[in-house]
Amino acid sequence: MIKLAQGIPVYVPLRLKNGSRSSRNFKLDEKEFESKFSSKTKMIIVNTPHNPTGKVFTYDELNMIAKYSKRFNTLVLMDETYEWTLFDENKHIRMNTLPEMWNRTITIGSAGKTFSATGWKIGYAYGPENLIAPMNLMHLNIATSCATPLQEALAVVYETETARLDQKSSYFTHVSEMLQKKRDKFVKLFKKVKVVAIVPEGGYFLMAEYSKVAKVVNFSSETGNTKDVKFSKWLAKNKKLAPTPGSALYSSDHEKLAKNWIRFSFVRSEETLNKVEEIINKFSESLAQ
């Protein structure tokens, strides 16, 4: 999308501290981050809770990003699609609530993701009028029509659920509790096959480090330019598990960081999760032989 707008994307990867099993320890190196700025830098794009790692950026981490936004006079585009999907009492912090950041921040959300209605394809953006007004003009010429009844329905739901925040009847609370149980089940299952699951703080996804199990299975005959692609194909064909190769989620300059990583979505029905459990149990038995 940046290239379509004739921009040049400059990537800064999150790096996991050695031995860590929590997404909170995917860290942005400040010196590396600072080195990417120039007089031509126009915008910083941040995703929290983060896809694919599940990291929830802390106040201090966001404040560091905000510091360079103000120093180099850039805008910040915040992708907060998974803002309501939080686990272990983690809290989502909005960049636009930080000092002096409202006037330089555009925040993106997804009603479809929030209310498990992704087929409706309804998202939104909000921010200061001088930034949103040009977006409205562009949108008029890109999307010739919108599903107005669906927009109205989701607006009503947002109003209703906002009034229920922190109550037992809150949909947001219910969904986070339900998905946390699914996440925990996934993490427990992977331990059986020597796969290290990085426990996400939020979002729909879980990153898994598979290097140990890769030593005892042969997937060399699979096609692909990287090991994670080959292993993902092997899993899909032989175990009926379909992860996303980690390298597909990194820029070409940093894909080597993901050579031992694959991503799974744990937002699945109980029936599907039970099938996953059955597959992994059988896989575990075969590894023990």
GUZA-545239 format. One record per residue (C-alpha): x, y, z; residue number from 0. Coordinates in pm, 1 decimal. Layout:
<atom xx="X" yy="Y" zz="Z" n="NUM"/>
...
END
This chain:
<atom xx="0.0" yy="0.0" zz="0.0" n="0"/>
<atom xx="286.6" yy="235.8" zz="76.2" n="1"/>
<atom xx="440.0" yy="164.9" zz="-263.1" n="2"/>
<atom xx="105.4" yy="221.8" zz="-436.3" n="3"/>
<atom xx="107.3" yy="567.0" zz="-277.1" n="4"/>
<atom xx="459.6" yy="614.3" zz="-420.5" n="5"/>
<atom xx="617.7" yy="591.3" zz="-78.5" n="6"/>
<atom xx="920.3" yy="388.9" zz="28.9" n="7"/>
<atom xx="865.4" yy="150.8" zz="322.9" n="8"/>
<atom xx="1151.5" yy="131.9" zz="573.1" n="9"/>
<atom xx="1124.4" yy="-168.1" zz="805.2" n="10"/>
<atom xx="1233.7" yy="-199.8" zz="1167.0" n="11"/>
<atom xx="1188.2" yy="-552.7" zz="1307.5" n="12"/>
<atom xx="1091.2" yy="-654.8" zz="1657.1" n="13"/>
<atom xx="1354.2" yy="-887.0" zz="1803.9" n="14"/>
<atom xx="1282.7" yy="-1149.5" zz="2068.8" n="15"/>
<atom xx="1513.4" yy="-1169.2" zz="2367.9" n="16"/>
<atom xx="1688.9" yy="-1505.9" zz="2381.2" n="17"/>
<atom xx="1506.9" yy="-1765.2" zz="2587.5" n="18"/>
<atom xx="1190.3" yy="-1562.9" zz="2625.7" n="19"/>
<atom xx="848.2" yy="-1722.3" zz="2586.6" n="20"/>
<atom xx="635.3" yy="-1409.6" zz="2612.8" n="21"/>
<atom xx="542.1" yy="-1172.7" zz="2333.4" n="22"/>
<atom xx="617.6" yy="-877.9" zz="2562.4" n="23"/>
<atom xx="985.9" yy="-950.5" zz="2505.8" n="24"/>
<atom xx="969.6" yy="-876.8" zz="2135.4" n="25"/>
<atom xx="1153.3" yy="-546.1" zz="2152.2" n="26"/>
<atom xx="1215.0" yy="-250.9" zz="1924.4" n="27"/>
<atom xx="1578.7" yy="-143.8" zz="1936.0" n="28"/>
<atom xx="1579.1" yy="233.1" zz="1986.6" n="29"/>
<atom xx="1912.9" yy="296.4" zz="1816.2" n="30"/>
<atom xx="1808.5" yy="92.9" zz="1513.8" n="31"/>
<atom xx="1473.4" yy="270.8" zz="1509.8" n="32"/>
<atom xx="1633.0" yy="616.3" zz="1526.0" n="33"/>
<atom xx="1875.6" yy="529.4" zz="1245.4" n="34"/>
<atom xx="1587.8" yy="482.7" zz="999.9" n="35"/>
<atom xx="1472.8" yy="845.4" zz="1016.5" n="36"/>
<atom xx="1565.3" yy="1112.0" zz="764.8" n="37"/>
<atom xx="1431.0" yy="1442.8" zz="639.3" n="38"/>
<atom xx="1212.4" yy="1240.3" zz="400.8" n="39"/>
<atom xx="1038.0" yy="1036.3" zz="671.4" n="40"/>
<atom xx="666.0" yy="1115.7" zz="664.9" n="41"/>
<atom xx="492.6" yy="855.4" zz="878.6" n="42"/>
<atom xx="547.5" yy="582.7" zz="1138.1" n="43"/>
<atom xx="318.1" yy="278.6" zz="1122.5" n="44"/>
<atom xx="264.4" yy="84.9" zz="1445.7" n="45"/>
<atom xx="44.2" yy="-219.0" zz="1511.5" n="46"/>
<atom xx="-65.4" yy="-297.6" zz="1869.8" n="47"/>
<atom xx="-169.6" yy="-555.2" zz="1976.5" n="48"/>
<atom xx="75.3" yy="-677.9" zz="1719.8" n="49"/>
<atom xx="19.1" yy="-924.8" zz="1438.7" n="50"/>
<atom xx="191.3" yy="-1172.8" zz="1426.0" n="51"/>
<atom xx="365.0" yy="-1167.3" zz="1766.1" n="52"/>
<atom xx="75.1" yy="-1078.9" zz="1995.9" n="53"/>
<atom xx="284.6" yy="-808.1" zz="2162.3" n="54"/>
<atom xx="99.7" yy="-526.5" zz="2339.1" n="55"/>
<atom xx="314.0" yy="-212.9" zz="2331.8" n="56"/>
<atom xx="366.9" yy="-51.9" zz="2672.3" n="57"/>
<atom xx="334.4" yy="317.6" zz="2752.1" n="58"/>
<atom xx="712.9" yy="356.3" zz="2759.4" n="59"/>
<atom xx="751.2" yy="184.3" zz="2421.5" n="60"/>
<atom xx="484.5" yy="402.1" zz="2262.4" n="61"/>
<atom xx="632.3" yy="711.2" zz="2425.2" n="62"/>
<atom xx="970.4" yy="630.0" zz="2270.0" n="63"/>
<atom xx="806.3" yy="609.1" zz="1926.6" n="64"/>
<atom xx="619.8" yy="933.8" zz="1995.3" n="65"/>
<atom xx="947.8" yy="1104.4" zz="2085.2" n="66"/>
<atom xx="1087.9" yy="1045.0" zz="1737.3" n="67"/>
<atom xx="758.8" yy="1134.1" zz="1571.9" n="68"/>
<atom xx="777.8" yy="1476.8" zz="1733.9" n="69"/>
<atom xx="1152.1" yy="1515.4" zz="1675.6" n="70"/>
<atom xx="1125.0" yy="1441.3" zz="1302.3" n="71"/>
<atom xx="776.0" yy="1591.4" zz="1263.2" n="72"/>
<atom xx="608.7" yy="1277.9" zz="1128.3" n="73"/>
<atom xx="255.9" yy="1144.8" zz="1143.9" n="74"/>
<atom xx="179.9" yy="816.3" zz="1319.4" n="75"/>
<atom xx="-60.2" yy="561.4" zz="1174.6" n="76"/>
<atom xx="-178.6" yy="330.6" zz="1452.6" n="77"/>
<atom xx="-328.2" yy="-3.4" zz="1354.7" n="78"/>
<atom xx="-527.8" yy="-94.7" zz="1666.4" n="79"/>
<atom xx="-742.1" yy="-363.7" zz="1504.3" n="80"/>
<atom xx="-702.4" yy="-601.9" zz="1798.9" n="81"/>
<atom xx="-742.4" yy="-340.0" zz="2073.4" n="82"/>
<atom xx="-1021.2" yy="-532.6" zz="2249.6" n="83"/>
<atom xx="-852.9" yy="-874.3" zz="2232.2" n="84"/>
<atom xx="-627.9" yy="-867.2" zz="2537.9" n="85"/>
<atom xx="-513.5" yy="-1142.2" zz="2774.8" n="86"/>
<atom xx="-373.4" yy="-1170.2" zz="3127.8" n="87"/>
<atom xx="-509.1" yy="-828.2" zz="3228.2" n="88"/>
<atom xx="-291.8" yy="-646.3" zz="2973.5" n="89"/>
<atom xx="-409.1" yy="-295.5" zz="2891.9" n="90"/>
<atom xx="-425.1" yy="-132.7" zz="2549.7" n="91"/>
<atom xx="-279.2" yy="217.4" zz="2532.3" n="92"/>
<atom xx="-375.5" yy="447.9" zz="2248.3" n="93"/>
<atom xx="-97.3" yy="651.7" zz="2094.0" n="94"/>
<atom xx="-329.3" yy="951.4" zz="2054.9" n="95"/>
<atom xx="-364.6" yy="975.9" zz="2435.2" n="96"/>
<atom xx="5.4" yy="1048.9" zz="2480.9" n="97"/>
<atom xx="112.6" yy="1412.9" zz="2527.2" n="98"/>
<atom xx="104.4" yy="1615.2" zz="2201.5" n="99"/>
<atom xx="16.2" yy="1309.6" zz="1992.8" n="100"/>
<atom xx="-353.4" yy="1360.0" zz="1909.6" n="101"/>
<atom xx="-280.1" yy="1610.7" zz="1633.0" n="102"/>
<atom xx="-31.2" yy="1382.5" zz="1457.2" n="103"/>
<atom xx="-201.7" yy="1042.4" zz="1498.3" n="104"/>
<atom xx="-446.9" yy="853.8" zz="1275.7" n="105"/>
<atom xx="-595.9" yy="547.2" zz="1443.9" n="106"/>
<atom xx="-735.9" yy="252.8" zz="1248.6" n="107"/>
<atom xx="-982.7" yy="-0.3" zz="1389.6" n="108"/>
<atom xx="-1187.7" yy="-290.1" zz="1261.1" n="109"/>
<atom xx="-1550.1" yy="-340.1" zz="1358.5" n="110"/>
<atom xx="-1542.9" yy="-671.8" zz="1176.5" n="111"/>
<atom xx="-1251.5" yy="-801.4" zz="1385.4" n="112"/>
<atom xx="-1389.7" yy="-655.7" zz="1708.0" n="113"/>
<atom xx="-1729.0" yy="-823.6" zz="1679.0" n="114"/>
<atom xx="-1624.5" yy="-1139.1" zz="1492.4" n="115"/>
<atom xx="-1799.8" yy="-1022.7" zz="1177.7" n="116"/>
<atom xx="-1501.8" yy="-1010.1" zz="943.6" n="117"/>
<atom xx="-1718.9" yy="-1084.6" zz="641.4" n="118"/>
<atom xx="-1880.0" yy="-743.9" zz="682.6" n="119"/>
<atom xx="-1550.2" yy="-570.1" zz="595.7" n="120"/>
<atom xx="-1614.8" yy="-256.5" zz="796.7" n="121"/>
<atom xx="-1325.5" yy="-60.2" zz="939.0" n="122"/>
<atom xx="-1278.7" yy="296.8" zz="1051.3" n="123"/>
<atom xx="-1019.2" yy="564.7" zz="1108.9" n="124"/>
<atom xx="-1027.0" yy="858.8" zz="1346.2" n="125"/>
<atom xx="-804.0" yy="1150.4" zz="1428.2" n="126"/>
<atom xx="-785.1" yy="1530.4" zz="1397.7" n="127"/>
<atom xx="-1007.8" yy="1690.6" zz="1135.9" n="128"/>
<atom xx="-720.1" yy="1816.9" zz="921.0" n="129"/>
<atom xx="-598.0" yy="1457.8" zz="872.2" n="130"/>
<atom xx="-934.1" yy="1282.9" zz="838.1" n="131"/>
<atom xx="-1092.2" yy="1529.6" zz="590.1" n="132"/>
<atom xx="-850.1" yy="1442.3" zz="304.5" n="133"/>
<atom xx="-906.2" yy="1073.6" zz="377.9" n="134"/>
<atom xx="-1280.5" yy="1125.0" zz="336.2" n="135"/>
<atom xx="-1224.0" yy="1284.6" zz="-4.1" n="136"/>
<atom xx="-1003.3" yy="996.7" zz="-115.7" n="137"/>
<atom xx="-1249.4" yy="739.4" zz="14.6" n="138"/>
<atom xx="-1531.1" yy="889.5" zz="-191.9" n="139"/>
<atom xx="-1331.2" yy="817.8" zz="-505.7" n="140"/>
<atom xx="-1207.2" yy="472.2" zz="-404.7" n="141"/>
<atom xx="-1517.0" yy="307.7" zz="-256.7" n="142"/>
<atom xx="-1824.3" yy="410.3" zz="-453.9" n="143"/>
<atom xx="-2066.1" yy="257.3" zz="-204.1" n="144"/>
<atom xx="-2074.9" yy="133.6" zz="153.5" n="145"/>
<atom xx="-2298.2" yy="-107.2" zz="341.9" n="146"/>
<atom xx="-2478.8" yy="168.0" zz="532.6" n="147"/>
<atom xx="-2714.4" yy="-62.0" zz="732.2" n="148"/>
<atom xx="-2415.3" yy="-264.9" zz="851.7" n="149"/>
<atom xx="-2230.5" yy="52.1" zz="948.9" n="150"/>
<atom xx="-2531.8" yy="170.7" zz="1147.8" n="151"/>
<atom xx="-2568.7" yy="-169.8" zz="1315.9" n="152"/>
<atom xx="-2206.6" yy="-175.9" zz="1426.7" n="153"/>
<atom xx="-2224.6" yy="185.2" zz="1547.5" n="154"/>
<atom xx="-2516.5" yy="88.9" zz="1773.3" n="155"/>
<atom xx="-2325.9" yy="-214.6" zz="1901.7" n="156"/>
<atom xx="-2021.2" yy="-0.9" zz="1980.1" n="157"/>
<atom xx="-2236.1" yy="244.4" zz="2175.6" n="158"/>
<atom xx="-2397.8" yy="-40.5" zz="2368.7" n="159"/>
<atom xx="-2073.9" yy="-219.9" zz="2448.4" n="160"/>
<atom xx="-1885.3" yy="94.5" zz="2545.6" n="161"/>
<atom xx="-2145.1" yy="147.6" zz="2817.6" n="162"/>
<atom xx="-2076.4" yy="-206.5" zz="2944.4" n="163"/>
<atom xx="-1699.4" yy="-175.8" zz="2971.7" n="164"/>
<atom xx="-1552.7" yy="-359.6" zz="3272.3" n="165"/>
<atom xx="-1886.0" yy="-527.7" zz="3345.4" n="166"/>
<atom xx="-1949.9" yy="-902.4" zz="3340.6" n="167"/>
<atom xx="-2201.0" yy="-851.7" zz="3058.8" n="168"/>
<atom xx="-1935.0" yy="-688.1" zz="2839.3" n="169"/>
<atom xx="-1883.0" yy="-859.3" zz="2504.5" n="170"/>
<atom xx="-1522.1" yy="-741.0" zz="2504.0" n="171"/>
<atom xx="-1457.0" yy="-912.0" zz="2837.9" n="172"/>
<atom xx="-1632.5" yy="-1230.5" zz="2728.2" n="173"/>
<atom xx="-1438.5" yy="-1260.9" zz="2402.2" n="174"/>
<atom xx="-1100.6" yy="-1199.0" zz="2565.6" n="175"/>
<atom xx="-1170.2" yy="-1462.0" zz="2831.4" n="176"/>
<atom xx="-1285.2" yy="-1713.0" zz="2569.5" n="177"/>
<atom xx="-986.0" yy="-1655.5" zz="2342.5" n="178"/>
<atom xx="-741.1" yy="-1669.4" zz="2632.0" n="179"/>
<atom xx="-859.6" yy="-2024.8" zz="2703.4" n="180"/>
<atom xx="-805.0" yy="-2116.3" zz="2337.8" n="181"/>
<atom xx="-459.5" yy="-1957.0" zz="2345.9" n="182"/>
<atom xx="-364.7" yy="-2149.4" zz="2660.3" n="183"/>
<atom xx="-481.3" yy="-2474.3" zz="2502.7" n="184"/>
<atom xx="-261.0" yy="-2412.3" zz="2198.1" n="185"/>
<atom xx="43.5" yy="-2333.6" zz="2412.7" n="186"/>
<atom xx="-4.3" yy="-2651.6" zz="2616.6" n="187"/>
<atom xx="-44.7" yy="-2866.2" zz="2304.9" n="188"/>
<atom xx="273.6" yy="-2745.0" zz="2138.4" n="189"/>
<atom xx="483.7" yy="-2846.3" zz="2436.4" n="190"/>
<atom xx="406.2" yy="-3209.0" zz="2346.9" n="191"/>
<atom xx="592.2" yy="-3182.0" zz="2015.9" n="192"/>
<atom xx="892.1" yy="-2975.8" zz="2129.4" n="193"/>
<atom xx="757.2" yy="-2658.4" zz="1970.8" n="194"/>
<atom xx="816.5" yy="-2341.6" zz="2172.3" n="195"/>
<atom xx="504.6" yy="-2126.2" zz="2166.1" n="196"/>
<atom xx="553.4" yy="-1756.5" zz="2233.9" n="197"/>
<atom xx="259.0" yy="-1664.8" zz="2456.2" n="198"/>
<atom xx="75.4" yy="-1366.5" zz="2301.7" n="199"/>
<atom xx="-53.2" yy="-1080.7" zz="2517.6" n="200"/>
<atom xx="-329.7" yy="-1004.9" zz="2268.7" n="201"/>
<atom xx="-462.4" yy="-1061.6" zz="1917.6" n="202"/>
<atom xx="-555.2" yy="-1374.7" zz="1724.2" n="203"/>
<atom xx="-215.7" yy="-1528.6" zz="1655.6" n="204"/>
<atom xx="64.7" yy="-1724.7" zz="1814.6" n="205"/>
<atom xx="423.4" yy="-1750.7" zz="1696.1" n="206"/>
<atom xx="590.6" yy="-2089.7" zz="1736.4" n="207"/>
<atom xx="959.9" yy="-2179.4" zz="1721.8" n="208"/>
<atom xx="996.7" yy="-2524.1" zz="1563.8" n="209"/>
<atom xx="1374.8" yy="-2580.3" zz="1536.0" n="210"/>
<atom xx="1379.6" yy="-2876.9" zz="1779.3" n="211"/>
<atom xx="1108.6" yy="-3074.7" zz="1602.3" n="212"/>
<atom xx="1266.4" yy="-2987.0" zz="1265.9" n="213"/>
<atom xx="1570.4" yy="-3191.8" zz="1365.8" n="214"/>
<atom xx="1369.9" yy="-3514.3" zz="1382.9" n="215"/>
<atom xx="1145.4" yy="-3483.5" zz="1076.4" n="216"/>
<atom xx="1254.6" yy="-3479.1" zz="713.5" n="217"/>
<atom xx="1097.0" yy="-3206.4" zz="501.4" n="218"/>
<atom xx="1389.8" yy="-3150.6" zz="264.1" n="219"/>
<atom xx="1187.0" yy="-3268.2" zz="-36.7" n="220"/>
<atom xx="938.4" yy="-2982.5" zz="-1.8" n="221"/>
<atom xx="969.4" yy="-2685.2" zz="-235.2" n="222"/>
<atom xx="1037.4" yy="-2335.9" zz="-109.5" n="223"/>
<atom xx="1311.6" yy="-2077.8" zz="-75.4" n="224"/>
<atom xx="1325.2" yy="-2085.7" zz="304.5" n="225"/>
<atom xx="1317.4" yy="-2353.1" zz="573.9" n="226"/>
<atom xx="1000.5" yy="-2219.4" zz="735.0" n="227"/>
<atom xx="814.3" yy="-2240.8" zz="402.6" n="228"/>
<atom xx="924.8" yy="-2601.1" zz="352.9" n="229"/>
<atom xx="829.7" yy="-2699.3" zz="707.2" n="230"/>
<atom xx="489.5" yy="-2530.7" zz="674.8" n="231"/>
<atom xx="420.5" yy="-2726.3" zz="356.6" n="232"/>
<atom xx="527.4" yy="-3049.1" zz="525.5" n="233"/>
<atom xx="293.9" yy="-2982.7" zz="818.9" n="234"/>
<atom xx="2.1" yy="-2908.5" zz="588.2" n="235"/>
<atom xx="54.6" yy="-3218.6" zz="374.2" n="236"/>
<atom xx="148.0" yy="-3468.7" zz="643.3" n="237"/>
<atom xx="-24.2" yy="-3344.9" zz="958.9" n="238"/>
<atom xx="-312.4" yy="-3137.8" zz="819.3" n="239"/>
<atom xx="-196.1" yy="-2831.6" zz="1012.6" n="240"/>
<atom xx="-162.5" yy="-2514.1" zz="808.6" n="241"/>
<atom xx="58.3" yy="-2244.5" zz="963.0" n="242"/>
<atom xx="184.4" yy="-1927.2" zz="800.0" n="243"/>
<atom xx="562.5" yy="-1930.1" zz="739.2" n="244"/>
<atom xx="732.8" yy="-1670.4" zz="954.1" n="245"/>
<atom xx="928.4" yy="-1527.7" zz="661.0" n="246"/>
<atom xx="601.0" yy="-1428.9" zz="491.7" n="247"/>
<atom xx="547.8" yy="-1181.9" zz="776.3" n="248"/>
<atom xx="885.3" yy="-1008.5" zz="750.2" n="249"/>
<atom xx="1041.7" yy="-785.3" zz="487.6" n="250"/>
<atom xx="1293.4" yy="-947.3" zz="253.8" n="251"/>
<atom xx="1574.9" yy="-773.6" zz="445.2" n="252"/>
<atom xx="1470.3" yy="-933.3" zz="773.7" n="253"/>
<atom xx="1313.6" yy="-1265.7" zz="674.5" n="254"/>
<atom xx="1619.4" yy="-1450.5" zz="807.2" n="255"/>
<atom xx="1498.9" yy="-1358.9" zz="1157.0" n="256"/>
<atom xx="1197.4" yy="-1583.4" zz="1096.8" n="257"/>
<atom xx="1372.6" yy="-1893.0" zz="962.3" n="258"/>
<atom xx="1259.5" yy="-2098.2" zz="1264.2" n="259"/>
<atom xx="918.1" yy="-1937.1" zz="1311.0" n="260"/>
<atom xx="566.0" yy="-2023.3" zz="1201.2" n="261"/>
<atom xx="238.0" yy="-1854.4" zz="1290.7" n="262"/>
<atom xx="-89.8" yy="-2013.7" zz="1394.5" n="263"/>
<atom xx="-433.3" yy="-1864.9" zz="1452.8" n="264"/>
<atom xx="-597.6" yy="-2001.8" zz="1766.9" n="265"/>
<atom xx="-930.9" yy="-1830.6" zz="1694.6" n="266"/>
<atom xx="-1106.9" yy="-2147.1" zz="1591.5" n="267"/>
<atom xx="-1413.4" yy="-2344.1" zz="1697.1" n="268"/>
<atom xx="-1384.7" yy="-2597.2" zz="1978.7" n="269"/>
<atom xx="-1445.2" yy="-2870.6" zz="1723.0" n="270"/>
<atom xx="-1144.1" yy="-2757.0" zz="1520.7" n="271"/>
<atom xx="-927.0" yy="-2719.1" zz="1830.6" n="272"/>
<atom xx="-1018.0" yy="-3071.7" zz="1937.9" n="273"/>
<atom xx="-906.1" yy="-3197.3" zz="1597.4" n="274"/>
<atom xx="-580.1" yy="-3006.4" zz="1638.3" n="275"/>
<atom xx="-532.9" yy="-3171.1" zz="1977.5" n="276"/>
<atom xx="-589.7" yy="-3514.4" zz="1824.8" n="277"/>
<atom xx="-338.6" yy="-3444.6" zz="1546.3" n="278"/>
<atom xx="-72.2" yy="-3316.4" zz="1785.3" n="279"/>
<atom xx="-120.0" yy="-3609.5" zz="2023.0" n="280"/>
<atom xx="-59.2" yy="-3851.6" zz="1735.3" n="281"/>
<atom xx="236.4" yy="-3643.1" zz="1618.0" n="282"/>
<atom xx="381.1" yy="-3655.5" zz="1969.5" n="283"/>
<atom xx="346.1" yy="-4034.2" zz="1979.2" n="284"/>
<atom xx="527.1" yy="-4069.8" zz="1646.0" n="285"/>
<atom xx="815.6" yy="-3853.4" zz="1768.9" n="286"/>
<atom xx="852.4" yy="-4071.8" zz="2077.9" n="287"/>
<atom xx="900.4" yy="-4388.7" zz="1872.5" n="288"/>
END
